[in-house]
Amino acid sequence: MEHRIRLAGPAEAAPELACLRVIARLPSHWSVEILECGTGYAILGLRTRVPAEEAVARIDEAIAVLPLLGWRRD
């Protein structure tokens, strides 16, 4: 399954760095690609066998840690 996840964060934050931090917290067998980054947002493409609900839950867990506070799934 392919999932597109849009993350939104502070305008002054580096979206590329946020993406790398999120990717580092996801299961290693997932295929993840940074599709787009801009001021205050990033879009990730996930390829995995899990349903959308599980993928979203994993993203939510990943952005709940201290370095990513201020980021949210949009």
Backbone torsions as a table, in degrees:
resi	resn	phi	psi	omega
1	MET	NA	147.1	176.2
2	GLU	-114.6	133.0	-179.8
3	HIS	-124.8	137.5	173.2
4	ARG	-107.0	124.3	-178.5
5	ILE	-118.9	124.1	177.6
6	ARG	-102.4	127.1	177.1
7	LEU	-109.4	141.3	177.5
8	ALA	-124.8	141.8	-179.1
9	GLY	-150.9	-174.0	-179.3
10	PRO	-61.4	143.5	-178.2
11	ALA	-59.5	-31.2	-177.7
12	GLU	-84.0	-7.2	-179.0
13	ALA	-81.3	151.4	178.8
14	ALA	-86.4	109.7	-177.2
15	PRO	-64.4	-33.2	178.8
16	GLU	-62.4	-42.0	179.3
17	LEU	-66.9	-40.4	177.1
18	ALA	-60.7	-43.5	178.1
19	CYS	-59.2	-45.9	-179.7
20	LEU	-62.4	-38.1	178.0
21	ARG	-66.9	-40.2	177.2
22	VAL	-65.1	-48.6	-179.0
23	ILE	-57.1	-39.8	-179.2
24	ALA	-63.7	-23.8	-177.8
25	ARG	-95.3	-2.2	179.8
26	LEU	-92.3	160.4	178.9
27	PRO	-56.9	139.3	-174.6
28	SER	-66.8	-22.3	-179.4
29	HIS	-84.7	-2.7	174.4
30	TRP	-80.8	142.8	173.5
31	SER	-95.4	121.4	-176.3
32	VAL	-128.3	136.8	-179.4
33	GLU	-133.4	138.5	172.7
34	ILE	-82.3	113.7	-176.5
35	LEU	-87.8	-35.7	-176.5
36	GLU	-162.6	144.5	174.9
37	CYS	-137.5	144.7	177.2
38	GLY	-155.3	-175.9	-178.9
39	THR	-61.7	111.6	176.2
40	GLY	79.7	10.6	178.5
41	TYR	-154.2	162.1	174.2
42	ALA	-151.9	151.3	176.5
43	ILE	-123.8	124.9	178.3
44	LEU	-106.5	144.1	171.8
45	GLY	-110.2	121.9	-179.9
46	LEU	-110.4	134.1	171.9
47	ARG	-119.3	113.3	-178.0
48	THR	-155.6	166.7	-179.3
49	ARG	-89.6	-1.6	-177.3
50	VAL	-84.4	152.5	177.3
51	PRO	-67.6	162.4	-177.0
52	ALA	-55.0	-39.4	-178.0
53	GLU	-60.5	-41.3	179.8
54	GLU	-70.8	-40.5	178.2
55	ALA	-61.4	-44.2	179.6
56	VAL	-64.2	-41.3	178.6
57	ALA	-61.7	-40.3	178.8
58	ARG	-66.3	-39.8	177.1
59	ILE	-63.3	-45.0	179.5
60	ASP	-59.8	-40.0	176.3
61	GLU	-64.1	-41.2	-177.3
62	ALA	-65.5	-37.1	-177.2
63	ILE	-88.5	1.5	179.3
64	ALA	-86.7	0.5	-178.2
65	VAL	-91.2	160.3	-172.6
66	LEU	-50.9	-48.7	-177.3
67	PRO	-63.6	-17.5	-176.3
68	LEU	-109.9	10.7	177.2
69	LEU	-60.9	138.1	-175.0
70	GLY	101.2	-16.7	175.5
71	TRP	-95.1	147.9	178.3
72	ARG	-146.9	159.0	173.9
73	ARG	-79.2	132.1	-173.7
74	ASP	-112.8	NA	NA
